Amino acid sequence: MAPQTFADVVGQEHVLTALANGLSLGRIHHAYLFSGTRGVGKTSIARLLAKGLNCETGITATPCGVCDNCREIEQGRFVDSD
């Protein structure tokens, strides 16, 4: 099962800290590039970032996971996530 929060992700602490701090402080860069071998969490982290930016509760490092936007992003159906 894919991680539902930044705290659920195993490894990549430096990446997670930077993204969570950026979301919390409202200091998001205009682009992010996720690279690495298969299975390191690129898609999971990208989806968590997308949820943090598009959650109906507002920009947050702790997206609700239950609003329409969060659910659609998790399912890969969110219109703006591609």
Secondary structure, DSSP 4 states (H G I P E B T S, - for coil): ---SSGGG--S-HHHHHHHHHHHHHT---S------STTSSHHHHHHHHHHHHH-TT-S-SS--S-SHHHHHHHTT--GGG-
